[in-house]
Amino acid sequence: MNNRINNIYLAGVGGQGTLLASEILAEVLMTAGHDVKKSEIHGMSQRGGSVTSHVRYGKRVFSPLIPEGEADVLFGFELLETYRYLPMLRPGGTVVVNDLKIIPAPVAMGAERYPETIPAKIRAVCPDAVIVDGMELAQQAGNVRTVNTVLLGALSLRMELDHSLWLAALNKMVPEKFLNENLEAFRLGRES
Amino acid sequence: MERAILSGNEAFARGAFEAGVRVASAYPGTPSTEILENIANYPEIDSSWAPNEKVSLEVAIGASFGGARSMVAMKHVGVNVAADPLLTMSYIGVGGGLVVVAADDPEMHSSQNEQDSRHYARLAKIPMLEPSDSDEALAFTKLAFDLSEQFDTPVMLRSNTRISHGKSIVNLGPRRTDLPAPALQRNPGKFVMLPANARKRHPIVEQRLLDLEIWGCQQPINRVEDGEGELGVITAGISYQYAKEVLPKAHVLKLGMVFPLPKQMIRDFAARCKTLYVIEELDPFIEDQIRAMGIEVNGKETFPICGEFTPGRLATALGLPTSQGVAAAAETLPNRPPNMCPGCSHRGAFYELKRLGAYVTGDIGCYTLGALPPLSAMDTCVCMGAGISNATGLSKVLTPEERKKVVGVMGDSTFLHSGITSLMDMAYNNTAGTVVILDNRITAMTGRQDNPTSGHTLAGIESPPVDLEAICRAVGVKHVRVEDPYDLAQTRKALQEEMERPEVSVVIFRRACMLDRHSRAERHAPLFVKADSCVGCKACLKIGCPAIEWQEGAAGEKGRAQINQVLCVGCGVCKQLCKFDAFGDGHE
């Protein structure tokens, strides 16, 4: 294993399950034998604010924060938040983004406008961006709240980690009564 | 050895468990809150939420007097509240080990200032350990208890947002079970801080610091990591991680104990390095002490005092190249500020306070968001409890007519934390003033922890909730009324009447938090906007509800409001603002 540190930057909106997704991701990376660090902000951001999470892994990780412009993957749970954090991504990095708009307060109040055609704008700078209809797939899985698991499924295809590790982490971390729908959501995301 | 990936806060809790802690107490405060929440998962530890940080520390001190290991956790500004017992406990020392975790918040992600807690260790003359990741958070917690008992001193552990809320891999161990059983210990010369006793204790405190300094030079908690070349870095805590990232080849003196400093070790290290940097977030705490030793170092002339460090900020400060990421959006993006939840009971009260032209002396909690547009209904916010006492002071200097506008506002948890004494002062000293208590029955902002109005303890046990009305009356307030903040007309009437009254009065706006853990919040079918009734006047947007979304009209047409059916909880506050009856109930 070389000493290159891999960086995944998650961006979403408070209440979307971004933090749980980053927990599962970190668990998978640890069981795969990596050193892992993860950092995020709780508190104020929970009240519908912007939420980001840094996940770093490799042989030995020092800083829990990803240096700007060095994320290998920008993993977005909402379009505007993904668009906002494009400068975190290294040129040639991967974008996996949920095709979902959540209207921020200044837009809801009519004071500002939600940007148009964000998927096209992301593709203009990251042609291989993966845009996932997370809500539709989560509905297919039986619960819209599984959208973060759908997105993890889509992300898992772009990471060199054994499929069984993902399933083991889901089995360990998702409450029993939601497990089946989450396993289905993961499968749908992986096949998307 | 079992491994797990834990947050710093989970690791502090695990460390307390493994160290054999029997009692833990705290008042919630970001980023420290999850320490007690996680300790509560260990039935071996008596854990509870205290009304404030001072009480929590005094509870822990009591347990320590009985010979038990005890721990408290608080955010940096909480240490200000607990400072009184902390500084005297330094003289007393401990019975059982006593550890105080202080979690700083550089960058002020969720705080009103970015004070540096390390100064408290120096002020109290007690040792402070500073972990740099979760594994050290666990290990240093255990070490802190040993140190506390070995040197007869309270010990501080310093965390911050990135340590507390960051996750990394830790090694788990068993709980200590070989500690002596707690019992009454009588030792008045040590436990009763009368001046005569305290005078004898002070020299012991000074000697203790000298002994700790020598200990720090001999222990692996402070260590040198050899690099290449002539550049040396002295660092601690999270700054160590950034320094290793940005200057991978430097020699590093990593301090695990940031007070007292291991002076001889620093002298030896400095002698080896041609250039010496001190890399520490916030104040030049280590730097100033090293300079006072007569050693030339480079610190705050290169690295910022304000805000948190990141690898990028360190690299920039050092003039090193930084990475260039994908191009940013060419357009200005709308911000996404935090907001009160749909159905939040605070919204109606702030809307009416604003309409009445009230001058709101506010306080700390979710309701501080009432300062943001469109409500923009808070004029001051200093610290926990200040909402009422600031109103008192302001009322003393205004004309009776202007005085009427002043309203002190705070939440139930803040009132119990430190508002009661403020209200007592206002009432007893006969200052006419209007006080609003926004009573949603939980400590919401930090993650909806139970408090003494909630009716449940941290351990989940039911307990009779305190009676806010009775407290207000007991401290001398004659006019106390309870109102429903969902009823805007009545909210306005109540505020108007009490603001006019030339006496102290309290209006308690009572409604359960929408995130209440005990499902006391009412939820109704979402409202909808009748397309042909909405004239696009935007009156409903003035309450800033996240469930109401403005839809721009097509060219030449008016826009109109729309209700997000997923977010709306049917509280009906918006409906009361509409003069055109454009809101329908449920799915008509």
Interface residues (C-beta under 8 A of the other chain):
Chain A: V13 G14 E23 A26 E27 M30 D35 V36 K37 K38 S39 E40 I41 H42 G43 M44 S45 Q46 R47 G48 G49 S50 V61 F62 S63 P64 L65 P67 E68 G69 E70 A71 L80 E81 Y83 R84 L86 P87 M88 L89 R90 P91 G93 I103 P104 A105 P106 V107 A108 M109 G110 A111 E112 R113 Y114 P115 K121 V125 C126
Chain B: R3 I5 T30 P31 H109 S110 D133 T161 R162 H165 G166 K167 S168 I169 I238 Y240 Q241 Y242 K244 E245 T310 P311 G312 A315 T322 S323 Q324 G325 V326 A327 A328 A329 E331 L333 P334 N335 R336 P337 P338 N339 M340 C341 C366 L369 P373 P374 M445 T446 G447 K538 L541 G544 P546 I548 E549 W550 E552 G559 N564
